[in-house]
Amino acid sequence: MTTESPSSYNDLEKMSVKDILTSINTEDQTVPNAVQKSIPQIEALVSQIVPRMKKGGRLFYIGAGTSGRLGVVDASECPPTFGVPFDLVVGIIAGGDTAIRKAVENAEDDWNQAWIDLAVYKPNANDTLIGIAASGRTPYVIGGLNEARKAGLLTGCVVCNDGSAVAKAAEFPVEVVVGPEFLTGSTRMKAGTAQKLVLNMISTAVMIRLGKVKGNKMVDMQLTNEKLVNRALKMITDEINVSPEEAESLLNEYGSVRASIEAYGKQA
């Protein structure tokens, strides 16, 4: 398992701060190349997700530790970015929400708990489950994927070793082999970066294909703070060439960039 292989560096405690940082950065630069090699796998998975979500399906992530936290992060960013319901993309972490901040002992070793956690959402055949596990051997994730397949869900995964048990449990595996970590076995580093990049790609590509983006703009984003309101006003002025005052009036009346642009088009 390459994620557990010895680091290419030794005597880390004897390194200067500059050498530590430079060496980590050198390793990190290899991650995008590893992700690039997996684009065909990512494409295959996204292409299967989109038609199911167009039928009302949801996207679920499951994982433990860093992998679980990354799934929660990606899921939680979809509503504000794309204006989708909070339960359209759902991140589930072994050990429950407590585990987001504090490790829950043995939570990842339970083969049955993931499906129990998913059952709360009443999963159906239009839904997709993506298991996230750097090592590719997490029982929580394998068990969840196995049960999901039995129930007819689409299954995918994001792992950082070749030929893993998690990949074998998923119909559409994404395997990003990043090699040994700078700190041996610390998969929150290169493996975590790779998983974050892949999740960004999956959720963004899915949302674009679902029509949640116009041009290159987040026209359905939630306006939850002043920065985002200002961004929305600029989107409107750029798109339909109105004054800032007119843009503000439209946004106040219609509540979103998309609705403002569409309403203006009908008036024109």
N, C-alpha and C positions, 0 to 999 in steps of 0.2 A: 504494500500500500504506500503510494508515493507521499501521501499526506503525513505518514508517520516515519518516513525515511529520515535519517540523520541530516541535519543542516549542512550546507556546503561551507559553513563558517564554524570556527571553533574558538574557545577561550573568549567568549563574548564579554565576560566580565573584565577582561583586560583591555578591551577596545576603548578608544577615546569616544567621546560623544559624537564627534564628527564622523568617525569611522562607522559607528553603529547606525547613524542616520543615513549615511551614504550607502551602506550595504543593504539596509532595508529598502531604500529607494531603488537600488539596482534590481533587487528581487521583484519589487512591485511592477517594474516596467515590463516584466515578462507576462503579466496577467492579461492585458488586452490581446496579445497574440494568441494566448491559449483560448480565450473567448472567441476570437475570430474563427478558429478551427471548428468551433461548435455551432456556427451560425446555421448550417443545414439542419441540425437537430432542433435548434430553437425555432427555425422557420416551420418545420414539420409540426411542432407542438402548437405554436400560435395559430397555424392554419386549421388545426382541429378545434381549438378553443372558440374561435370567433363565431362559427355557425351555431354552436351550442348556446353561446351567450345571446345571440340574436333571437333564439327561441325562449329566452328567459332564464337561461342557466347562469350559475354563479361560479366564481373562481375561489377555491380554497387553497391556502398554503398550510402545511404542517411541518414542524421541525422541532428540534430540541436545542437548547443553548443558543449560541450565536446564530445558527441557521434558523431557529425558530424566531429569534428577535428580528432578523432581517426580513422574514416573511411578514411579521406584524408591521414593521416599518413600511414596507411596500404597500400593503393593504390599506394601512391607515392614511397614506398619502393620496390614494385614488379619489376619495370624495372631494377634498378641497381642490385638487388639481383638475379633475374632470367633471365635477358636479354630479357624480353618481351616488346612489344610495349607499349608506354606510355598510350595508350587508350584501353588496354585490361582489366585493372582493374582501375575503375574510382571512386573517392570519390567526392560526391557532398554534400555541406553543406548549410543549410538554410541561406539565406542572401548573398550567393555567397562568393567568395574568401576573400572579406573584413572581413567576419565573422570568418575567421581563426584566426585573431589577435584581432578583436574587436567585441564585441557583437552587433548584428543588431536587433534593437527593433522590437518585434512582428513577426519576420521572421518565427518562428516555428509555429505560429498560423494560417498560410495560408494553407488551405486544398488543394488548386489547384496548388501551386507553384512548388512542387516537380516534378510533371509530366511535367510541362512547362520546368523546368530545364533539365529533362531527354530527352525531345523531340529534343533538339539540337543534340543529338547523334543518332537519328533515331533508337530507340530500336526495337528489333524484338523478335520472339518467342524462339530463341536460347539463348537470354540474361537472366541473373539472376539479380534480385534486392534484396538486403538485407537492411532492415530498421534497424537502430540502435537507440535505445531510452531506457535509463535507466528506466524511469517511465513506459514506454509502452503506453503512452497516447498522444504523440506528434502529433498534427493534420497534420503537414507537412509530417510526415512519414506515417501516416495512409492513407492520401489521395494519396500519391505516390504509396503505395502498392495496394490499391484498383484499381487504374487505370492500374497499371502494370498487374494485374491479368486479367483484362478485355482484355488487349492487348496480352495475352498469354505468358507473361514472367513467368519464375519460380520466386517465391517469398519466401524469408526467413527473419528472423529477429533475433536480439540479444537484449533481454530485461532482466530486473532484478526484475520483479514482476511476480507473477503467474496470469494467466487468464486475461491478459491485452488486450486492444483494438488492439494494434499493433500485438500481437501474433495471435489474431483472424483474422486479415487481411492477415496474411502470411500463405502460405501452409506448410512451414517447419520452425516453430518457434524454437528458442533456448532460453530457459528461465533459467537464472542463478540467483537464489534468494540468494543474499548476506546478507540480513538483514539490520538493521539500520546502518547508517553511524556513525562514531565517532563524527563528526560534523553534527548534524541533517540536513538531506536533501541535504548534499553536495555530490552529486552523481559523482563528479569528483574523488572521493576517491575509496572506495571499488568497487562500480559499474563500474567506469571507468577502474579500474585495471582488473576486470572480462571481460569487453568488449574487452580490449586490448589483453588479453590472448586468448579469443575465436577467434578474428580476426587473430591473429598470427596462430592459429591452422587451420583455414579455408584456408587462402591464402597459407600457406606452404604445407598443405596436397594436395590442388588442384594442385599446381605447381609440386609437386613430382609425382602425378598421370599423369600429362601432360608431364612427361619426362624431366623436367627442372633441374633435379638433377642426378648426377652419383655417386653411392656409397653413400657417405655422403657429397659430395662436390658441391659447387655452380659453376658448370662448364660453365654456360652461363652468369655469372655475368659481368656487365659492368666495364671496367678497367678505372675508372675515377680519380684515384689518386695513389700515389706511394705505399701506404699501400696495395691497392688491386692488383696492379701489382706484388708486392712481394708475396702476397698470391697466386696469379695465378701461379707464377713460382714454388712455393713449391708444389702446386697441381700437376703440370706437372712432376716434378722430382719424387714425391712420386708414381705417377700412372704408369709411363713408365720407371723409373729408368735411367734417362739420367743426364748428368752433368748440373749444373746451366747455363753454357754457351750455351749448346745445347737447354735447355728449353727456354732461352731468345731468341735464334734464331728462334725457332719454333713459339713462341708467337708473335714476331715481324712480322713473315711472314703470320701467319694465324689469328691473332687478337683475339682469345679466347682460353680458356682452352680446351673446347670440340673439336674445330677445330684442335687444335695442337695435341691432343691425337689421334684423328681419322686419321689425316694425317700421323702421325708417324706409326700408325698401318698398313697403306697401304704401307708404304715404307719398313716395316720390312719383 
